[in-house]
Amino acid sequence: MTSLRRDVLELRSAADVVQARHVSRRWAVEFGFTLVEQTKIVTAVSELARNTVEYGKGGTMTMEVLAENARTGLRLTFEDRGPGIADVDRAMQDGFTSGGGLGLGLGGAKRLMSEFEIRSTPGQGTTIVVTRWR
């Protein structure tokens, strides 16, 4: 697997979440993702970036365009050093929320992407890696 392009965005505020949405859409368009794929990517980015700011107390989003054989992928890594997630399995269940939302965030983001990985340690932070292939 080859990384064709890489960039890191700081996620500290709601304005940074909006910026993450715009940049991820621009990359998805540039690298040939369909409108439906673009929408799925931006929706997942919106949720995961918002979680990074709101629950993780800020962090980063690393974007990478990948080439593997005949396919292209957009990999997004969200990292924070916040309080972490005590029960990842529970947090992945639809309906679970630690705030006032609908509880579709992590599970919804997983369903929108081709690959989803989460690592979290209470007191140390959370890393979520998602990839959408075309």
Backbone hydrogen bonds in HBPLUS format (Angstrom, degrees):
<---DONOR---> <-ACCEPTOR-->    atom                        ^
c    i                          cat <-CA-CA->   ^        H-A-AA   ^      H-
h    n   atom  resd res      DA  || num        DHA   H-A  angle D-A-AA Bond
n    s   type  num  typ     dist DA aas  dist angle  dist       angle   num
A0002-THR N   A0067-ALA O   2.91 MM  65  5.15 170.3  1.92 152.5 155.6     1
A0067-ALA N   A0002-THR O   2.80 MM  65  5.15 150.2  1.88 149.7 158.5     2
A0004-LEU N   A0065-VAL O   2.70 MM  61  5.36 156.3  1.75 154.4 161.6     3
A0065-VAL N   A0005-ARG O   2.97 MM  60  5.21 154.2  2.03 138.5 145.1     4
A0007-ASP N   A0063-MET O   2.96 MM  56  5.33 147.5  2.07 147.6 154.3     5
A0063-MET N   A0007-ASP O   2.79 MM  56  5.33 165.9  1.81 162.9 167.6     6
A0009-LEU N   A0061-MET O   2.88 MM  52  5.25 163.7  1.90 147.7 153.0     7
A0061-MET N   A0009-LEU O   2.90 MM  52  5.25 152.2  1.98 150.1 158.1     8
A0011-LEU N   A0059-GLY O   2.79 MM  48  5.14 164.5  1.81 145.9 141.3     9
A0059-GLY N   A0011-LEU O   2.84 MM  48  5.14 150.9  1.92 138.3 148.1    10
A0016-ASP N   A0013-SER O   3.04 MM   3  5.18 126.3  2.34  98.3 111.9    11
A0017-VAL N   A0013-SER O   3.21 MM   4  6.65 143.9  2.34 143.0 152.9    12
A0017-VAL N   A0014-ALA O   3.14 MM   3  5.04 121.5  2.50  92.3 106.8    13
A0018-VAL N   A0014-ALA O   3.10 MM   4  6.48 156.1  2.16 149.6 155.0    14
A0019-GLN N   A0015-ALA O   3.00 MM   4  6.26 156.9  2.05 143.3 149.9    15
A0020-ALA N   A0016-ASP O   2.87 MM   4  6.09 153.4  1.94 145.0 152.0    16
A0021-ARG N   A0017-VAL O   3.03 MM   4  6.34 151.6  2.11 146.5 153.7    17
A0022-HIS N   A0018-VAL O   3.04 MM   4  6.37 162.4  2.07 153.0 157.0    18
A0023-VAL N   A0019-GLN O   2.91 MM   4  6.11 169.8  1.92 159.1 161.4    19
A0024-SER N   A0020-ALA O   2.99 MM   4  6.00 162.3  2.02 144.4 149.9    20
A0025-ARG N   A0021-ARG O   3.04 MM   4  6.20 155.3  2.10 147.1 153.8    21
A0026-ARG N   A0022-HIS O   2.97 MM   4  6.19 161.1  2.00 149.0 154.5    22
A0027-TRP N   A0023-VAL O   2.96 MM   4  6.21 162.8  1.99 154.9 158.6    23
A0028-ALA N   A0024-SER O   2.96 MM   4  6.09 159.5  2.01 144.2 150.3    24
A0029-VAL N   A0025-ARG O   2.90 MM   4  6.14 158.5  1.95 155.2 160.1    25
A0030-GLU N   A0026-ARG O   2.92 MM   4  6.08 169.3  1.93 149.9 153.4    26
A0031-PHE N   A0027-TRP O   2.93 MM   4  6.07 149.7  2.02 151.7 158.5    27
A0033-PHE N   A0028-ALA O   2.93 MM   5  5.29 159.4  1.97 167.0 161.5    28
A0032-GLY N   A0029-VAL O   3.10 MM   3  5.35 163.6  2.13 115.7 115.9    29
A0038-GLN N   A0034-THR O   2.79 MM   4  6.05 158.8  1.83 155.4 162.0    30
A0039-THR N   A0035-LEU O   2.99 MM   4  6.18 159.0  2.03 146.3 151.3    31
A0040-LYS N   A0036-VAL O   3.03 MM   4  6.33 156.2  2.09 149.0 155.3    32
A0041-ILE N   A0037-GLU O   2.94 MM   4  6.17 163.5  1.97 153.5 157.8    33
A0042-VAL N   A0038-GLN O   2.90 MM   4  6.11 172.9  1.90 158.3 160.0    34
A0043-THR N   A0039-THR O   2.94 MM   4  5.99 154.7  2.01 144.7 151.9    35
A0044-ALA N   A0040-LYS O   3.02 MM   4  6.20 161.9  2.06 148.7 153.2    36
A0045-VAL N   A0041-ILE O   2.86 MM   4  6.10 163.3  1.89 154.8 160.1    37
A0046-SER N   A0042-VAL O   2.89 MM   4  6.00 158.8  1.93 144.9 150.6    38
A0047-GLU N   A0043-THR O   3.18 MM   4  6.43 162.7  2.21 148.1 151.3    39
A0048-LEU N   A0044-ALA O   2.92 MM   4  6.11 175.4  1.92 160.8 162.2    40
A0049-ALA N   A0045-VAL O   2.79 MM   4  5.67 162.2  1.82 152.3 157.6    41
A0050-ARG N   A0046-SER O   3.05 MM   4  5.98 156.6  2.10 137.9 145.1    42
A0051-ASN N   A0047-GLU O   2.96 MM   4  6.18 157.4  2.01 146.4 152.8    43
A0052-THR N   A0048-LEU O   2.98 MM   4  6.16 150.8  2.07 139.4 147.3    44
A0053-VAL N   A0049-ALA O   3.05 MM   4  6.37 154.2  2.12 149.6 155.4    45
A0054-GLU N   A0050-ARG O   2.76 MM   4  5.88 174.3  1.76 161.6 162.6    46
A0055-TYR N   A0051-ASN O   2.84 MM   4  5.29 148.0  1.94 133.2 143.5    47
A0056-GLY N   A0051-ASN O   3.12 MM   5  6.53 147.7  2.23 150.9 157.3    48
A0058-GLY N   A0052-THR O   2.88 MM   6  5.41 157.2  1.93 141.6 140.6    49
A0060-THR N   A0079-GLU O   2.91 MM  19  5.37 152.3  1.99 147.7 156.8    50
A0079-GLU N   A0060-THR O   2.98 MM  19  5.37 159.3  2.02 146.2 152.7    51
A0062-THR N   A0077-THR O   2.79 MM  15  4.97 159.2  1.84 143.4 149.1    52
A0077-THR N   A0062-THR O   2.84 MM  15  4.97 158.1  1.88 142.8 150.3    53
A0064-GLU N   A0075-ARG O   2.84 MM  11  5.12 147.7  1.94 153.6 160.1    54
A0075-ARG N   A0064-GLU O   2.79 MM  11  5.12 160.5  1.83 157.0 160.8    55
A0066-LEU N   A0073-GLY O   2.72 MM   7  4.82 166.7  1.74 141.9 146.7    56
A0073-GLY N   A0066-LEU O   2.89 MM   7  4.82 158.4  1.94 133.0 137.1    57
A0068-GLU N   A0071-ARG O   3.01 MM   3  5.44 168.8  2.03 154.3 157.1    58
A0071-ARG N   A0068-GLU O   2.97 MM   3  5.44 166.7  1.99 135.0 136.2    59
A0134-ARG N   A0072-THR O   2.87 MM  62  5.62 149.9  1.96 163.2 173.2    60
A0074-LEU N   A0132-ARG O   2.93 MM  58  5.38 154.6  2.00 144.5 151.8    61
A0132-ARG N   A0074-LEU O   3.05 MM  58  5.38 153.4  2.12 134.8 142.0    62
A0076-LEU N   A0130-VAL O   2.78 MM  54  5.35 164.7  1.81 163.0 168.4    63
A0130-VAL N   A0076-LEU O   2.91 MM  54  5.35 165.9  1.93 155.5 159.0    64
A0078-PHE N   A0128-ILE O   2.80 MM  50  5.17 166.4  1.82 157.1 160.0    65
A0128-ILE N   A0078-PHE O   2.88 MM  50  5.17 157.1  1.93 146.6 154.4    66
A0080-ASP N   A0126-THR O   2.99 MM  46  5.52 148.8  2.08 154.9 163.5    67
A0123-GLY N   A0083-PRO O   2.78 MM  40  4.53 166.3  1.80 118.3 121.4    68
A0091-ALA N   A0087-ASP O   2.97 MM   4  6.24 157.7  2.02 151.5 158.7    69
A0092-MET N   A0088-VAL O   2.99 MM   4  6.18 135.4  2.19 148.6 159.6    70
A0093-GLN N   A0090-ARG O   3.09 MM   3  5.36 155.3  2.16 107.5 115.1    71
A0096-PHE N   A0093-GLN O   3.17 MM   3  5.79 165.3  2.20 133.2 136.4    72
A0095-GLY N   A0103-GLY O   2.73 MM   8  4.19 151.5  1.81 124.9 130.8    73
A0108-GLY N   A0104-LEU O   2.72 MM   4  5.21 138.0  1.90 134.5 147.7    74
A0109-ALA N   A0105-GLY O   2.88 MM   4  6.01 159.5  1.92 149.9 155.5    75
A0110-LYS N   A0106-LEU O   2.96 MM   4  6.17 153.4  2.03 146.3 153.8    76
A0111-ARG N   A0107-GLY O   3.07 MM   4  6.33 156.0  2.13 145.6 151.1    77
A0112-LEU N   A0108-GLY O   3.14 MM   4  6.37 137.5  2.33 143.5 154.7    78
A0113-MET N   A0110-LYS O   3.35 MM   3  5.54 147.4  2.47 102.9 111.3    79
A0114-SER N   A0131-THR O   2.83 MM  17  5.71 128.2  2.10 137.3 153.3    80
A0115-GLU N   A0131-THR O   2.95 MM  16  5.02 151.4  2.04 147.4 149.4    81
A0131-THR N   A0115-GLU O   3.08 MM  16  5.02 155.2  2.14 128.5 131.7    82
A0117-GLU N   A0129-VAL O   2.84 MM  12  5.12 140.0  2.00 145.7 156.9    83
A0129-VAL N   A0117-GLU O   2.85 MM  12  5.12 159.0  1.89 146.3 153.5    84
A0119-ARG N   A0127-THR O   2.84 MM   8  5.23 158.1  1.88 157.4 163.8    85
A0127-THR N   A0119-ARG O   2.78 MM   8  5.23 162.3  1.81 160.4 165.5    86
A0121-THR N   A0125-GLY O   3.03 MM   4  5.73 161.6  2.06 165.7 170.4    87
A0124-GLN N   A0121-THR O   2.84 MM   3  5.33 161.3  1.88 144.1 145.1    88
A0125-GLY N   A0121-THR O   3.16 MM   4  5.73 139.7  2.33 160.1 157.2    89
